[in-house]
Amino acid sequence: MVIAQIAVSLVLLSAAGLLGQSLRNLEHQNFGFETQGRYIAWINPMLGNYKPEQMEPMFRQIDDSLLQIPGVRIVAPALYAPMTGDSWNNGVRIEGRPEPPAKEDTGSGFARVMPGFFEAIGAKIMLGRPITDQDTGATRKIAVVNQAFAKRFFPGQNPIGQHFGPGKIKYSGTYEIVGVTNDIRYMTYEYKKPVRPMYWLPEAQTVQWDDPAYQGGETWSQYLYNIVIWAPGNLPAVEERVRKALASVDPNLVLYGVDPYTKIVSADFQQENMIATLTTLFGALGLVLSAIGLYGVLAYLVERRTSEIGVRMALGADRGSVMGMVLGGAFWQVGIGLVLGLPAAIGAGKLMASQLFGVEPWDPVMLMLATLLLGLAALVASVLPAWRAASVQPMVALRTE
């Protein structure tokens, strides 16, 4: 049982280490945007009976009102911000190109935003320019794309000035690309895969489509549900201040709450955090049970061999040799448990491969740390029985028979 407990403990400790490191890698990866000093205000303009044409002027008022809060630098409403759990997608058609094959992946995410959005989330414009106040309903329809979009649809080309549209070839000349931003991770899944193509449209611009389905999507996308607020430092009573500022614009505007962006991103890894925590708890429990089991077995063996130990010491055995005998018996069991547990731990890591991010299924460092931890626990559990054995008085031991 002790050998089995040690083997299982090694598997659990190794798995806990792999999952813990994977969680740290997930939470500290490069998302392509900044979360520190940022907040997300969750609103629902659909509940205010606003018309689509009222949205852009109202969001400008919201920007002005929120910027009056001390410490707020930039405010940028968006259809949805990165990693907030939403997703709007379209097929993409490029001007001057024929209809792509049916099996070709032409999908792209998109979001509608107000000027200042990329600055608010700390994204970088790699080429061209961002969306600005000069992009109005009276100017040409523009879009900013990410690097993944440029690589997918314009490999080896300059995407600035190129035209594209959603879904149908007849719409392929709708938007002109004016800027390319770095790849921003938007989705809360598929972290092992590269960032998908994405494009952003100005809230101030709308397109009149001749297809009712497209026109419906255009209308619904005017209602922005997130407000990104950049306020470096600790902004006190942020939700209360935001609520008051929005009420000054329109008391009917529904605000669900205001959350730090760091909290939102951390919540996206709640499941991974729970699995890592449970595995760690089971690993710690297995470690304790192994140590208790080993201690119990050794204490029992020392009690059974008291007379033998007395004879050995009467014949000249010193304390060191007696302790070595007991510890040797203990680590013989530990060694067998580790030999059985190592391949099992490697196999468990391979079974968990789909749950790991940035960690090899069998990490030699994790295996070594788990082995050392088990060895230390076994040493602690073995020292007391070994010390008791070495402290046996020969005459007292012989009288126990």
Number of C-alpha atoms within 10 A of each C-alpha: 12 21 21 17 21 31 26 23 28 31 28 26 28 31 27 24 22 28 27 21 18 21 24 13 15 20 15 9 12 12 20 17 19 17 18 16 18 23 27 27 21 19 20 14 18 16 10 12 9 14 12 16 13 11 17 21 12 14 23 16 17 22 22 15 18 23 19 12 15 11 14 18 15 20 29 25 30 26 23 25 24 22 19 18 14 14 16 14 14 15 13 23 25 25 18 12 10 9 11 13 8 7 6 7 11 19 17 19 19 21 22 24 26 26 24 18 25 19 18 24 26 16 17 18 19 14 18 14 15 23 22 13 10 10 20 17 13 10 10 12 21 22 24 26 28 23 24 22 25 21 14 14 16 15 11 9 10 12 22 19 13 16 21 24 19 21 17 13 18 12 17 19 17 18 22 20 22 20 23 25 25 18 24 23 19 21 17 16 12 10 15 12 7 10 19 19 23 25 23 24 25 26 26 24 17 19 13 10 13 8 8 10 9 14 15 11 12 17 15 12 22 26 26 25 20 23 26 25 27 25 21 13 11 9 16 10 8 19 18 11 16 21 19 15 21 21 16 14 18 14 13 13 19 17 19 12 14 20 15 17 25 16 13 17 18 12 15 18 15 12 11 17 18 11 16 21 15 12 21 20 15 16 23 16 15 22 24 18 16 26 24 17 19 28 23 16 17 23 20 13 15 20 16 11 14 22 21 15 24 25 17 15 21 15 10 9 14 13 17 11 13 22 21 14 15 22 20 14 14 22 17 13 17 25 16 15 21 26 14 18 24 21 14 17 25 19 15 17 23 15 11 15 16 10 17 22 19 15 17 13 22 21 16 12 12 17 21 14 15 25 23 13 15 24 18 13 17 25 18 14 23 26 17 15 24 24 17 16 24 23 16 18 16 18 13 12 19 15 9 9 7
